[in-house]
């Protein structure tokens, strides 16, 4: 079966808890980069919401100005099941870009 690679991106996110990816099947996140586009350091949270509960991938991580944080790399993966939502939040409005690489529908 061919792999269905996709991405989910968000530009200038901030303090509102932006939805990055809502799984409609079993999906594997194979890359996740958070980039600080602000002029000062920011603090970020990245989490998965399932049934109204938040499960953190990182909480309170500091990203210096002009830098990024790679949360998933080196062959690691995070699996989302249908209904899971990947979210990011930071302490400064319009300060964070997010790039998420996904293999969609890893099993049927």
C-alpha positions in Angstrom: 0.0 0.0 0.0 1.3 3.5 -0.9 2.0 5.9 1.9 -0.1 9.1 2.0 2.3 11.9 3.2 0.6 15.1 4.2 1.4 18.2 6.2 -0.5 20.5 8.5 0.9 24.0 9.0 -0.1 27.1 11.0 1.2 30.6 10.6 1.6 33.2 13.4 -0.2 31.2 16.1 -0.3 32.5 19.6 -2.2 32.3 22.9 -5.4 30.7 21.6 -4.4 27.0 21.5 -4.4 26.6 17.7 -5.5 23.2 16.3 -2.8 21.9 14.0 -4.2 18.5 13.0 -7.5 16.8 13.7 -7.1 13.0 13.0 -9.9 11.5 11.0 -8.2 8.1 10.9 -5.1 6.6 12.5 -2.3 9.0 11.5 1.4 9.0 12.3 3.2 12.4 13.0 6.7 11.9 11.6 7.9 15.5 12.0 7.0 18.5 14.1 8.8 21.8 14.1 7.9 24.9 16.1 9.5 28.1 15.0 9.7 31.4 16.9 9.0 34.3 14.5 8.9 36.9 17.3 11.7 39.2 18.3 12.0 37.8 21.8 12.0 34.4 23.4 8.6 32.6 23.7 7.3 29.8 25.8 5.3 27.0 24.1 3.1 24.1 24.9 2.3 21.3 22.4 -0.3 18.7 23.3 -2.9 16.2 22.0 -6.5 16.6 23.1 -8.5 13.3 23.4 -12.0 13.3 24.9 -11.4 16.8 26.5 -8.2 15.8 28.2 -4.8 17.3 27.2 -1.7 15.1 26.9 1.4 17.2 26.6 4.3 16.5 24.2 6.1 19.5 25.7 5.0 22.1 28.3 6.6 25.4 29.0 9.5 25.0 26.5 11.4 28.1 25.8 12.3 28.9 22.1 14.8 31.8 21.7 14.1 34.5 19.1 14.8 33.3 15.6 15.1 29.7 16.7 13.0 26.5 16.4 12.2 23.4 18.4 12.1 20.0 16.6 9.7 17.9 18.7 9.7 14.7 16.6 12.8 13.7 14.6 15.3 10.9 14.2 12.7 8.3 13.3 10.4 8.8 16.2 6.6 9.0 15.6 3.5 10.0 17.5 0.3 8.2 16.5 -3.0 10.0 16.5 -6.3 8.0 16.5 -9.5 9.3 14.9 -10.7 12.3 16.9 -7.4 13.3 18.5 -6.4 16.9 18.0 -2.8 18.1 17.9 -2.6 21.7 19.4 0.0 24.3 20.1 -0.1 27.4 22.4 2.4 30.0 23.3 2.7 33.0 25.6 2.8 35.6 22.9 0.3 36.3 20.1 1.4 35.9 16.5 4.8 34.5 17.5 4.8 30.8 16.4 4.9 29.0 13.1 4.2 25.2 13.1 5.0 22.6 10.5 3.7 19.1 11.0 4.5 16.2 8.7 2.1 13.2 8.8 1.5 9.8 7.3 -2.3 9.7 6.9 -4.3 6.6 7.4 -1.5 4.2 8.7 -4.0 1.3 9.0 -7.3 0.5 7.7 
